[in-house]
Amino acid sequence: GAVVSQHPSRVICKSGTSVKIECRSLDFQATTMFWYRQFPKQSLMLMATSNEGSKATYEQGVEKDKFLINHASLTLSTLTVTSAHPEDSSFYICSAFGPVSNTEAFFGQGTRLTVV
Amino acid sequence: GNSVTQMEGPVTLSEEAFLTINCTYTATGYPSLFWYVQYPGEGLQLLLKATKADDKGSNKGFEATYRKETTSFHLEKGSVQVSDSAVYFCALSLNNKLIFGAGTRLAVHP
């Protein structure tokens, strides 16, 4: 199946700094990618939909200035957590619909962000 | 709106026991339905899917049937293994968005 690669898998940063997370579709082009946040022992919360060549669409309650999304190419979307605080510590996961249809999504491995 | 409801966990079973995890959905339209599995510290992997009513998805001994009349997509496995311990998410896809249930943690003991 299609492969979505996410990097880094773990990152620890100091409060006030910014962190960039990359999401790549390795063997297919993805015009749309999705960013999720997962709190411990909870489900995935859709944060935003990343559209290649245009602005991301954010879900209600998600700060667009806090979580900057850039989808500069058909294989790469980035999520930048700006001025990170401890409450931003979480597991972030990206996904993209596969090359065959838009009914099956493929997920990255996730990024564990810890802000100290 | 569109939503997915799945049974709360954790579900604790002995090896070789029968597994059922209930999932029901609400959707304005005709969604595709999925079960995803998440192993500790990892992202999600697609376990199985069904794209229309009465379809049965199956993989690795797991099965789920798309029941339009009861708006359900229950996950079953006849004989679980310790390696099946994970969190299972039911999801629906509609209008290019995936909506997840809360997840059900399964713990299988030898």
Interface residues (C-beta under 8 A of the other chain):
Chain A: G1 Q6 T32 F34 K41 Q42 S43 L44 L46 T49 I93 S95 F97 N102 T103 E104 A105 F106 F107 G108 Q109 G110 R112
Chain B: S32 F34 Y36 G41 E42 G43 L44 Q45 L46 K49 T51 F89 S93 N96 K97 L98 I99 F100 G101 A102 G103 R105
